[in-house]
Amino acid sequence: MNRLRTSPRILLVRLMPSTGRLLVTTLAVLVLAAPVLTLVITVAGGILVGAVPDAVREGFEADAGRRLLTALAVLGGAMVVQYACNGLREVLGLLCGRRLDRILKTRVLDATLSPAGVAHVEDPEVLDKIAMTRAENDGVTPGTAAVAVLQVAITRLEVIPPVLLLALFRWWLPIVVGAALYWMRTAMHGHIREAVQTRIGQAPVLRRSEYFVELALTPGAAKEARIFGLADWLRGRFSTHYLDAMATVWRGRAATRRRMVLPLLSTMAGNTLGYVVIVTAAASGQVDLARLVILVKAMHGMRTILNFGNEDVDLERGAAVVPVILDVERMMAERREAISGTRPADGLPREAVRFEGVCFTYPGSTHEVYAGLDLEIRAGESLAVVGVNGAGKTTLVKLLARLHDPTGGRITVDGVDLRELDPAAWQRRVAAIFQDFTHYELSARDNVGFGSLPLHGDDAALQRAIEQAGAREVVDALPNGLDTVLSRRFTDGVDLSGGQWQRMALARALLAVEGGAGILVLDEPTANLDVRAEAELYDRFLELTRGVTTVVISHRFSTVRRADRIVVLDGGRVVEDGSHDELVALGGRYAHMFSLQAARFLDDVAATDG
């Protein structure tokens, strides 16, 4: 059966044993004990009240007195056991809920992180599904629903004792009263379920509205919001998107409330009938005081059918997320590229990496980025890649790092098809700094050490990478050195400037080279540095990485002119290839772009000198 057509509650219950069979078995026993204890307490309470008049009249030494004391002991003992079971069930239920949340998050993380490629996390449909799992659920998770399902199960089972006791009095009475109450409950449940599903269906719109909230709260965007006077615009856009989404929810709520009128009238009639029958029987002497108390408590107990508390809402909302999470897992599995291979990548490349007639189109797109790309990246040389925006420069990095495989042609490493190499082993051979490299809100040690986890604890290696990247002054200025958290959102945390982050990222890449990476890719590596700092850093960088295969993508010719070789991309192909001097002499596209920047470059240098 399709998971999305299976009840979310059933999916939730099926997942609960994964938290531990002993744990779930114990919880099941505690849940089943609840109606038994309720029955004992109801009967013992009725016997106790019924024995009071005779015990007062005859004394506690008489049969009535002993009956009263026995009922009191049973009632007290049952209530103590019930209290203990409730406490134990609450503790174990929370443990089960936390485990379930961890298991589901782990499954999503596995689905996200296990594939070597990234196609499955670049799909807007998958991202919308992920947004649904986080859509304003006020902290209600599948784990919360797992805790709620225990209380809901007890509420359902505790109707059994009242039904039995009323059936022994009048067999038809629990049927009539129960049917009316169940109709009302069904209407209430439908109201909540439709509201939750409607809200989840509006997740993409709510996701958009939350973006405007993030713009107001994120420090960088908050500054621009004030400078450009965007406050009212942001409020307006948030309100528009939020109200558009919630209008659908509110219309659904109004429609379901109208459908609850008849079930409500039926419930009132059924309860009135039940109490009238019991009171009439007591007035005619058909039931004694003890039985009257038991029957009245049983009628009151029938209302558990109608109970629809916070736990029911939590169950409905938390369980609704489960099929979405499982669907995210399925969609990621379907959309991820089959990137595989078993051959080792140790020491590669020794000769060259070659793009041979490579074609590539992103999954879900019809635009062909490459249509027959031929390119040789020789081992040990520095290659610069230039081109207009949209020429496919960053895509080249993704294919080289095997985050995607070509849709046509092939990439070879020393003559071996890249598809045959173990993708994880090859990716360890590639160190890359992307344009949007990650600012880890973790310690400086982590920000550098992630370049090579085996060297993460090697302070000497970390310090060498920091020194080589020109980040020594940055680290020395941190209050806790390498253990300083690089974020102001944490106590004693420190944020860095754009140029400082750039140097930390470069240190991370250089540590990767020390850890065994053979190809270093820099995608706009010095965009946050001034002209002089960029020139100094790149000169130093070329010296440090001599013998390492280096690919540099940049828009600044102060950077690319120092490369051994430069290629110009246009229309998904290499249109020019050569050294800086050769390409300038050619008088083609590179020479034209260089001439446009040359005057500005000289002006920048003069301004820096001044």
Legacy VTK file of the C-alpha trace (Angstrom):
# vtk DataFile Version 3.0
C-alpha trace
ASCII
DATASET POLYDATA
POINTS 610 float
0.000 0.000 0.000
1.192 3.482 -0.792
2.519 5.097 2.374
0.724 8.351 1.669
-2.616 6.471 1.588
-1.963 4.714 4.860
-3.295 6.431 7.961
-0.590 8.617 9.526
-1.505 7.123 12.909
-0.931 3.604 11.617
2.433 4.650 10.195
3.315 6.169 13.560
2.380 3.028 15.489
4.335 0.862 13.031
7.432 2.965 13.669
7.216 2.872 17.460
8.745 -0.636 17.880
11.915 0.740 16.280
12.488 2.671 19.514
13.025 -0.615 21.388
10.764 -3.664 21.654
11.145 -3.992 25.433
10.273 -0.332 25.850
7.194 -0.553 23.618
6.067 -3.854 25.246
6.267 -2.266 28.697
4.261 0.709 27.476
1.653 -1.618 25.961
1.253 -3.435 29.301
0.855 -0.119 31.122
-1.757 1.016 28.591
-3.739 -2.238 28.920
-3.607 -2.010 32.716
-5.388 1.363 32.651
-8.952 0.108 31.885
-8.590 -2.750 34.389
-7.665 -0.297 37.128
-10.512 1.992 36.073
-12.981 -0.889 36.414
-11.645 -1.817 39.852
-11.765 1.789 41.068
-15.309 2.311 39.745
-16.730 -0.847 41.343
-14.817 -0.453 44.615
-15.926 3.190 44.841
-19.569 2.226 44.343
-19.382 -0.580 46.947
-17.664 1.786 49.378
-20.422 4.441 49.088
-23.143 1.827 49.230
-21.733 0.278 52.419
-21.533 3.570 54.324
-25.176 3.710 55.632
-25.148 0.089 56.905
-21.644 0.426 58.351
-22.679 3.556 60.272
-25.794 1.857 61.541
-24.338 -1.594 62.353
-20.710 -0.684 63.174
-17.423 -1.528 61.512
-17.312 -4.971 63.162
-20.394 -6.054 61.209
-20.435 -7.383 57.635
-21.235 -3.931 56.246
-18.274 -2.413 58.099
-15.915 -5.108 56.876
-17.275 -4.658 53.363
-16.611 -0.929 53.600
-13.047 -1.431 54.854
-12.310 -4.016 52.168
-13.653 -1.718 49.437
-11.609 1.132 50.892
-8.430 -0.978 50.854
-9.047 -2.146 47.281
-9.849 1.395 46.149
-6.754 2.827 47.823
-4.497 0.087 46.476
-5.844 0.466 42.945
-5.379 4.235 43.038
-1.763 3.864 44.229
-1.042 1.387 41.426
-2.774 3.675 38.920
-0.656 6.623 40.081
2.547 4.585 39.768
1.575 3.294 36.308
0.771 6.801 35.101
4.148 8.116 36.272
6.082 5.223 34.733
4.119 5.483 31.496
4.850 9.217 31.260
8.594 8.717 31.744
8.830 5.794 29.298
6.564 7.590 26.815
8.879 10.604 26.712
11.835 8.263 26.189
9.993 6.547 23.319
9.118 9.924 21.757
12.684 11.225 21.905
14.000 8.019 20.353
11.433 8.166 17.563
12.336 11.761 16.690
16.007 10.814 16.636
15.344 7.786 14.408
13.311 9.788 11.873
15.848 12.626 11.786
18.599 10.065 11.296
16.707 8.496 8.398
16.334 11.864 6.685
20.015 12.643 7.337
21.006 9.259 5.914
18.865 9.853 2.843
20.461 13.277 2.442
24.097 12.535 3.248
24.594 8.971 2.016
24.547 9.650 -1.749
27.754 10.992 -3.225
25.821 13.438 -5.423
23.594 16.385 -4.546
20.779 16.191 -7.116
18.295 14.993 -4.514
18.777 18.117 -2.348
18.574 20.549 -5.280
15.025 19.526 -6.223
12.425 22.213 -5.318
9.735 19.550 -4.848
11.870 17.782 -2.243
12.634 21.094 -0.527
8.907 21.874 -0.347
8.289 18.475 1.253
11.003 19.164 3.804
9.323 22.508 4.515
6.073 20.646 5.212
7.775 18.692 7.999
8.724 21.994 9.641
5.653 24.067 8.830
4.745 25.980 12.001
3.994 22.865 14.057
4.700 24.663 17.351
7.206 22.056 18.445
4.824 19.121 17.844
6.856 16.269 16.376
6.257 12.583 15.608
7.844 11.934 19.016
5.211 14.164 20.612
2.575 12.172 18.750
4.070 8.918 20.049
3.593 10.171 23.619
0.076 11.317 22.756
-0.888 7.976 21.211
-0.414 6.306 24.601
-2.856 8.657 26.338
-5.288 8.469 23.433
-5.149 4.658 23.545
-5.897 4.725 27.287
-8.802 7.097 26.690
-10.249 4.687 24.129
-9.743 1.590 26.296
-11.175 3.210 29.423
-14.594 3.250 27.773
-14.713 -0.565 28.056
-15.523 -0.697 31.826
-18.435 1.794 31.551
-19.819 -0.091 28.553
-19.732 -3.412 30.440
-21.319 -1.959 33.584
-24.123 -0.222 31.668
-24.727 -3.308 29.503
-25.290 -5.400 32.661
-27.987 -2.887 33.631
-29.629 -2.303 30.224
-27.967 -3.972 27.252
-29.099 -1.310 24.782
-28.098 1.717 26.870
-24.315 1.806 26.037
-25.147 1.256 22.369
-27.475 4.283 22.147
-25.317 6.587 24.270
-22.085 5.341 22.670
-23.376 5.806 19.116
-24.336 9.431 19.796
-21.001 10.176 21.455
-19.055 8.431 18.701
-20.850 10.481 16.023
-19.837 13.644 17.826
-16.269 12.449 18.220
-16.012 11.563 14.526
-17.163 15.057 13.611
-14.619 16.653 15.976
-11.812 14.432 14.692
-12.670 15.246 11.093
-12.584 18.933 11.929
-9.080 18.702 13.416
-7.757 16.372 10.700
-8.949 18.582 7.857
-7.486 21.667 9.525
-4.097 19.986 9.981
-3.977 18.617 6.428
-5.010 21.972 4.984
-2.282 23.704 6.934
0.342 21.203 5.782
-0.847 21.685 2.206
-0.181 25.402 2.568
3.444 24.755 3.651
5.038 26.197 0.468
3.174 29.503 0.939
3.942 29.560 4.672
7.562 28.776 3.829
7.617 31.875 1.658
6.062 33.996 4.410
8.698 32.770 6.879
11.392 33.948 4.481
10.282 37.530 5.045
10.485 36.974 8.806
14.027 35.663 8.383
14.939 38.782 6.409
13.814 40.880 9.357
15.694 38.793 11.924
18.929 37.959 10.091
21.570 40.562 11.022
22.850 41.181 7.489
19.397 41.501 5.939
18.109 43.495 8.920
20.696 46.188 8.226
19.608 46.548 4.611
15.951 46.550 5.644
16.593 49.687 7.651
18.914 51.373 5.175
16.528 50.872 2.257
13.361 51.395 4.309
12.025 47.886 3.714
10.317 47.417 7.091
6.756 48.117 5.889
7.353 46.180 2.671
8.542 43.121 4.642
5.574 43.347 7.010
3.211 43.617 4.081
4.682 40.689 2.184
4.669 38.502 5.304
1.033 39.376 6.029
-0.020 38.809 2.418
1.554 35.370 2.137
0.543 34.292 5.643
-3.067 35.427 5.242
-3.292 33.804 1.793
-2.261 30.489 3.337
-4.403 30.781 6.462
-7.537 31.931 4.597
-7.825 28.418 3.174
-7.415 26.946 6.661
-10.046 29.260 8.153
-12.574 28.518 5.416
-12.150 24.803 6.087
-12.673 25.289 9.819
-15.911 27.220 9.287
-17.301 24.500 7.001
-16.521 21.652 9.431
-17.989 23.549 12.420
-21.349 23.718 10.627
-21.269 19.944 10.178
-21.019 19.440 13.961
-24.474 20.799 14.903
-26.451 17.551 14.468
-23.891 15.332 16.239
-23.931 17.782 19.172
-27.741 17.609 19.509
-27.595 13.808 19.281
-25.026 13.659 22.087
-27.151 15.804 24.375
-30.197 13.609 23.734
-28.304 10.347 24.347
-26.829 11.511 27.653
-30.181 12.814 28.875
-31.808 9.462 28.055
-29.119 7.525 29.952
-29.408 9.518 33.166
-33.241 9.462 33.053
-33.279 5.651 32.781
-30.821 5.216 35.685
-32.576 7.698 37.990
-35.980 6.165 37.195
-34.643 2.697 38.065
-33.217 3.983 41.366
-36.462 5.763 42.264
-38.432 2.552 41.717
-36.035 0.547 43.889
-34.602 -1.538 41.047
-31.025 -0.557 41.975
-29.504 0.043 45.407
-27.215 2.912 46.395
-23.989 1.076 45.522
-25.201 0.181 42.055
-26.607 3.685 41.512
-23.172 5.172 42.196
-21.527 2.656 39.862
-24.013 3.365 37.052
-23.701 7.142 37.382
-19.910 6.847 37.256
-20.285 4.535 34.246
-22.402 7.125 32.437
-19.781 9.713 33.217
-17.105 7.296 31.984
-18.892 6.962 28.654
-17.853 10.540 27.959
-14.307 9.307 27.377
-15.543 8.480 23.870
-15.926 12.208 23.387
-12.673 13.236 25.017
-10.650 15.193 22.509
-7.912 16.952 24.412
-4.501 18.349 23.602
-3.101 14.853 23.196
-5.556 14.179 20.329
-4.485 17.377 18.593
-0.807 16.561 19.200
-1.369 13.061 17.813
-3.093 14.369 14.708
-0.494 17.071 14.047
2.572 15.018 14.914
1.409 11.912 13.027
0.604 13.998 9.934
4.317 14.716 9.570
5.287 11.012 9.482
4.112 10.182 5.925
5.706 13.420 4.702
9.047 12.437 6.263
8.819 8.967 4.726
7.888 10.533 1.393
10.917 12.844 1.603
13.058 9.756 2.147
11.450 8.043 -0.862
11.723 11.097 -3.122
15.385 11.556 -2.251
16.035 7.928 -3.116
14.228 8.316 -6.459
15.869 11.594 -7.430
19.432 11.021 -6.353
21.826 10.180 -9.108
23.246 6.678 -9.225
26.798 7.762 -8.484
28.829 4.648 -7.810
32.160 3.002 -8.483
34.646 0.751 -6.706
38.126 1.494 -8.046
40.543 3.215 -5.628
41.531 6.834 -6.185
44.802 6.880 -4.269
47.380 9.241 -5.782
45.145 10.337 -8.668
45.514 12.178 -10.928
49.078 11.410 -11.929
48.679 12.552 -15.544
45.465 14.432 -16.247
41.718 14.755 -15.809
39.940 15.018 -19.145
36.412 16.117 -20.015
35.632 14.234 -23.237
32.510 15.399 -25.081
30.792 16.064 -21.774
27.126 17.009 -21.834
25.221 17.976 -18.722
21.697 19.040 -17.798
20.619 19.497 -14.202
17.923 17.068 -13.003
14.471 18.531 -13.570
15.793 21.116 -16.037
15.741 21.230 -19.826
18.610 23.696 -20.162
21.808 22.021 -21.359
24.779 23.536 -19.502
27.352 21.611 -21.540
26.952 20.249 -25.038
30.184 18.476 -25.865
32.725 20.023 -23.482
36.345 19.003 -24.087
38.898 20.062 -21.488
42.185 18.713 -20.149
43.334 19.479 -16.589
46.946 18.397 -16.369
48.264 17.031 -13.105
50.382 19.505 -11.159
49.413 22.610 -13.146
47.333 25.609 -12.146
44.351 26.088 -14.455
42.158 29.187 -14.444
38.600 29.094 -15.797
36.902 32.312 -16.924
33.684 33.137 -18.703
30.555 35.222 -18.480
27.957 34.471 -15.829
26.032 31.332 -16.734
28.878 29.896 -18.782
28.993 26.815 -16.534
32.081 27.562 -14.444
30.651 26.352 -11.126
29.041 23.359 -12.840
32.541 22.375 -13.946
33.535 22.201 -10.271
30.509 20.061 -9.389
31.303 17.591 -12.146
34.987 17.508 -11.243
34.128 16.837 -7.584
31.588 14.272 -8.770
28.634 15.880 -7.078
26.925 15.082 -10.384
27.828 12.712 -13.213
27.696 13.884 -16.842
24.501 13.196 -18.741
26.606 12.599 -21.840
30.255 11.997 -22.692
32.673 11.120 -19.921
35.322 12.416 -17.534
38.499 10.375 -17.266
41.258 10.371 -14.672
44.523 9.055 -16.128
42.426 7.355 -18.798
39.980 5.724 -16.355
36.317 6.747 -16.502
35.529 8.741 -13.355
32.354 6.680 -12.951
34.506 3.641 -12.154
36.222 5.297 -9.190
34.850 5.044 -5.657
33.017 8.400 -5.378
33.837 8.953 -1.691
37.513 8.131 -2.275
37.662 10.497 -5.261
35.938 13.296 -3.337
38.624 12.985 -0.635
41.114 13.726 -3.421
39.310 17.001 -4.261
39.411 20.023 -1.949
37.091 22.845 -2.945
36.132 26.304 -1.772
32.853 27.256 -3.406
31.484 30.772 -3.898
28.945 30.099 -1.137
31.303 28.188 1.135
29.870 27.379 4.550
30.425 29.593 7.564
30.219 26.888 10.231
28.822 28.334 13.449
31.264 26.125 15.292
34.769 26.563 16.667
37.656 27.869 14.577
39.199 24.419 15.017
36.180 22.843 13.323
36.121 25.434 10.544
39.683 24.541 9.613
39.743 20.916 10.743
36.819 19.852 8.572
39.253 19.993 5.650
40.708 16.698 6.890
39.009 14.969 9.803
42.070 12.745 10.484
44.040 15.970 11.111
41.272 17.657 13.101
43.064 17.088 16.392
46.547 17.776 15.068
47.267 21.313 16.277
50.549 21.489 14.374
48.813 20.674 11.068
46.021 23.158 11.811
48.505 25.883 12.611
50.441 25.219 9.402
47.274 25.530 7.311
46.285 28.717 9.141
49.737 30.186 8.605
49.769 29.267 4.931
46.332 30.787 4.390
47.415 34.069 5.969
44.886 33.596 8.779
47.375 33.756 11.663
46.305 37.243 12.770
42.652 36.212 12.576
43.116 33.228 14.900
45.460 35.033 17.284
42.836 37.735 17.794
40.165 35.215 18.844
39.510 35.246 22.625
39.739 31.460 22.976
41.994 30.758 20.020
41.005 27.724 17.986
38.241 26.902 20.472
36.387 30.181 19.841
32.938 29.704 18.302
32.679 31.734 15.111
29.208 33.154 15.644
27.793 35.944 17.781
24.720 33.825 18.423
26.635 31.920 21.104
28.197 33.063 24.367
31.756 34.344 23.832
31.300 33.775 20.090
32.951 36.006 17.520
31.906 36.742 13.955
34.436 37.351 11.188
34.548 39.739 8.275
34.103 38.435 4.731
37.828 38.469 4.068
38.572 36.686 7.355
36.045 33.973 6.563
37.702 33.615 3.162
41.075 32.971 4.796
39.566 30.412 7.193
38.002 28.604 4.242
41.335 28.671 2.425
43.008 27.204 5.519
40.402 24.434 5.437
41.242 23.655 1.809
45.002 23.711 2.483
44.522 21.288 5.372
42.671 19.022 2.944
45.725 19.120 0.659
47.946 18.179 3.594
45.480 15.395 4.384
45.855 13.871 0.921
43.752 15.894 -1.535
45.383 16.040 -4.953
43.149 18.632 -6.644
42.427 22.039 -5.151
39.466 23.967 -6.569
38.907 27.622 -5.747
35.602 29.041 -6.978
35.953 32.858 -6.721
38.540 32.338 -3.961
39.362 35.955 -3.119
36.149 37.829 -3.795
36.180 39.438 -0.329
39.778 40.685 -0.473
41.055 43.968 -1.872
43.304 44.007 -4.932
46.609 44.120 -3.070
45.623 41.440 -0.526
44.335 39.264 -3.365
47.551 39.566 -5.358
49.697 38.796 -2.316
47.550 35.862 -1.275
47.470 34.306 -4.716
51.204 34.653 -5.251
51.734 32.942 -1.920
49.083 30.378 -2.699
50.732 29.325 -5.978
54.014 28.820 -4.154
52.382 26.722 -1.415
50.446 24.527 -3.862
53.233 23.949 -6.350
52.835 20.423 -7.672
49.152 20.290 -6.700
46.570 20.262 -9.466
44.767 23.578 -9.014
41.621 24.879 -10.697
40.765 28.520 -10.101
37.522 30.203 -11.088
37.635 33.975 -10.812
36.389 37.164 -12.393
39.543 39.104 -11.472
42.369 38.967 -13.982
44.834 39.830 -11.248
44.168 36.258 -10.171
43.822 34.308 -13.387
46.801 35.870 -15.190
49.135 34.074 -12.765
47.816 30.617 -13.667
49.852 28.232 -15.834
46.899 27.920 -18.196
43.646 29.764 -18.776
40.524 28.487 -20.511
37.537 30.564 -21.566
34.092 28.918 -21.355
31.211 30.051 -23.526
28.098 28.250 -24.689
29.062 25.072 -22.859
32.415 24.739 -24.641
36.027 25.825 -24.288
36.485 28.581 -26.844
40.023 29.676 -25.895
42.908 27.882 -24.172
46.405 29.113 -23.388
48.566 31.188 -21.060
47.743 34.781 -20.226
50.276 36.125 -22.700
49.128 33.757 -25.445
45.462 34.679 -25.015
46.175 38.410 -24.926
48.206 38.038 -28.118
45.335 36.082 -29.696
43.116 39.128 -29.386
39.975 37.110 -28.734
37.395 37.082 -25.961
39.892 36.802 -23.126
41.888 39.742 -24.457
38.691 41.789 -24.692
37.629 40.957 -21.128
41.135 41.622 -19.856
41.270 45.022 -21.511
37.960 45.983 -19.901
39.327 45.192 -16.445
42.916 46.351 -16.864
42.260 50.056 -16.373
40.097 49.449 -13.339
42.650 47.040 -11.918
45.366 49.682 -12.177
43.073 52.256 -10.581
42.362 49.876 -7.690
46.053 49.245 -7.138
46.753 52.985 -7.200
43.935 53.591 -4.740
45.277 50.873 -2.447
48.794 52.345 -2.611
47.394 55.738 -1.806
LINES 1 611
610 0 1 2 3 4 5 6 7 8 9 10 11 12 13 14 15 16 17 18 19 20 21 22 23 24 25 26 27 28 29 30 31 32 33 34 35 36 37 38 39 40 41 42 43 44 45 46 47 48 49 50 51 52 53 54 55 56 57 58 59 60 61 62 63 64 65 66 67 68 69 70 71 72 73 74 75 76 77 78 79 80 81 82 83 84 85 86 87 88 89 90 91 92 93 94 95 96 97 98 99 100 101 102 103 104 105 106 107 108 109 110 111 112 113 114 115 116 117 118 119 120 121 122 123 124 125 126 127 128 129 130 131 132 133 134 135 136 137 138 139 140 141 142 143 144 145 146 147 148 149 150 151 152 153 154 155 156 157 158 159 160 161 162 163 164 165 166 167 168 169 170 171 172 173 174 175 176 177 178 179 180 181 182 183 184 185 186 187 188 189 190 191 192 193 194 195 196 197 198 199 200 201 202 203 204 205 206 207 208 209 210 211 212 213 214 215 216 217 218 219 220 221 222 223 224 225 226 227 228 229 230 231 232 233 234 235 236 237 238 239 240 241 242 243 244 245 246 247 248 249 250 251 252 253 254 255 256 257 258 259 260 261 262 263 264 265 266 267 268 269 270 271 272 273 274 275 276 277 278 279 280 281 282 283 284 285 286 287 288 289 290 291 292 293 294 295 296 297 298 299 300 301 302 303 304 305 306 307 308 309 310 311 312 313 314 315 316 317 318 319 320 321 322 323 324 325 326 327 328 329 330 331 332 333 334 335 336 337 338 339 340 341 342 343 344 345 346 347 348 349 350 351 352 353 354 355 356 357 358 359 360 361 362 363 364 365 366 367 368 369 370 371 372 373 374 375 376 377 378 379 380 381 382 383 384 385 386 387 388 389 390 391 392 393 394 395 396 397 398 399 400 401 402 403 404 405 406 407 408 409 410 411 412 413 414 415 416 417 418 419 420 421 422 423 424 425 426 427 428 429 430 431 432 433 434 435 436 437 438 439 440 441 442 443 444 445 446 447 448 449 450 451 452 453 454 455 456 457 458 459 460 461 462 463 464 465 466 467 468 469 470 471 472 473 474 475 476 477 478 479 480 481 482 483 484 485 486 487 488 489 490 491 492 493 494 495 496 497 498 499 500 501 502 503 504 505 506 507 508 509 510 511 512 513 514 515 516 517 518 519 520 521 522 523 524 525 526 527 528 529 530 531 532 533 534 535 536 537 538 539 540 541 542 543 544 545 546 547 548 549 550 551 552 553 554 555 556 557 558 559 560 561 562 563 564 565 566 567 568 569 570 571 572 573 574 575 576 577 578 579 580 581 582 583 584 585 586 587 588 589 590 591 592 593 594 595 596 597 598 599 600 601 602 603 604 605 606 607 608 609
